Amino acid sequence: MDEQQRLGPHESMEIHEMVNFKTVCLAKSKLMQGLVFDKDLKEFMQKDVELSQRQLTELQTIYKKAPFSIDVNTNVPIH
């Protein structure tokens, strides 16, 4: 990988923070679906889960350009 394609340390940290935030949002939406009885709200939450899964996949791809070596947890419950 070319050095110009690498993220700066501050960019890497921001991506890391976004991954953490989206992971928490995803987990919360998945868990709360079991407590919701309104059909429209449940559908909205399911769309949020699907969107969050796609966003996490994209963020993990970007995170691989970080200038340091770290294992990205691929066991995140995105499915």
FENDA-V885795 format. One record per pair of residues at least 6 apart in sequence whose ideal C-beta (glycine too) atoms are under 8 Angstrom apart, sorted by sequence separation. I is the first residue (numbers start at 1). J is the second residue. D is the distance in Angstrom with one decimal. If there is no record, write none. Layout:
I/J/D + I/J/D
This chain:
36/42/5.0 + 7/15/6.8 + 64/72/7.2 + 33/42/6.0 + 36/45/6.5 + 63/72/6.0 + 33/45/5.1 + 60/72/5.7 + 32/45/6.5 + 33/46/6.8 + 60/74/7.9 + 29/45/5.0 + 33/49/7.5 + 29/48/4.9 + 30/49/5.7 + 29/49/5.0 + 56/76/6.6 + 57/78/6.9 + 56/78/5.2 + 25/48/7.5 + 26/49/6.2 + 29/52/6.8 + 53/78/4.5 + 26/52/4.1 + 52/78/7.8 + 53/79/7.0 + 25/52/5.8 + 26/53/6.8 + 22/52/5.4 + 26/56/6.8 + 22/55/5.6 + 23/56/6.7 + 22/56/5.3 + 19/56/6.6 + 22/59/6.7 + 19/59/5.0 + 18/59/5.7 + 19/60/6.9 + 15/59/6.0 + 19/63/6.4 + 15/62/5.7 + 16/63/6.9 + 30/77/7.3 + 15/63/4.9 + 27/77/6.7 + 12/63/7.2 + 15/66/7.2 + 26/77/7.3 + 26/78/6.8 + 23/76/5.8 + 12/66/3.9 + 7/62/7.4 + 12/67/6.5 + 12/68/7.0 + 7/65/4.8 + 9/67/6.3 + 6/65/5.5 + 7/66/5.3 + 8/67/7.2 + 9/68/7.7 + 5/65/5.9 + 6/66/7.4 + 7/67/6.4 + 6/67/5.0 + 1/65/7.1
